[in-house]
């Protein structure tokens, strides 16, 4: 068996198209332009690339993009003051503070200072609680993207066995909550899980989000299972840098029913879902119907 390749790049383009259509209607019918503010503190090269891509795709979707670049020595008080200004600004519907923050800042404090209704990352403690109790929340972008791919592939996920490998607050835990919300039987596995291959072999759906290059191999996968690889790892082979996931693609693709590649799988879905969350936030702020198919 050779797995069907899940084309996240194409699906993300479809999501961005839906977002752009919704933005155009919000502008034409209600005079509302959804706005996303991205805050970057410091010069982390990977973060700079993310922030540039976010700004570009936000503008391409017809939304207002506000970029705030602060130098690495900015005080936490000054960052909190900026967050307070963005919370109060009616042209800003979504706020994203790029992580990681410099070491002298308390990231939890900063994230929890964002108005939960504008927290398009879904990291605020209120959104975490809302998601955990099955209430309407802002949902973290990467798990939302994975859920959209899974729903597109399977339709109803009800009753499926899902194993999430990784227990981070950004991916593993919210992913598990979303799958539970769609009535999967969910296991969260992690570095201390006993006999991890045997646990993963139970899964109809495997979501790998551990940050260990090519850890999940084909012999861990139940034949026909769907494999969602969240990992983005840079490795050196023969002096060349390659991007690989947390799944050993070559062996897993021989066993799985469907699999996301790296790159071109989950990665492009993250920013697409950030744009989707921004439109959702703009609709909620104005008590307008939410876009269909862009939320959990
Ligand atoms: N750094 C890497 N990924 C993310 C993300 O999704 N959100 C934020 N705020 N920072 C990040």
Boltz pocket constraint, residues with backbone or C-beta under 6 A from the ligand:
constraints:
  - pocket:
      binder: B
      contacts: [[A, 96], [A, 97], [A, 98], [A, 99], [A, 100], [A, 121], [A, 141]]
      max_distance: 6.0
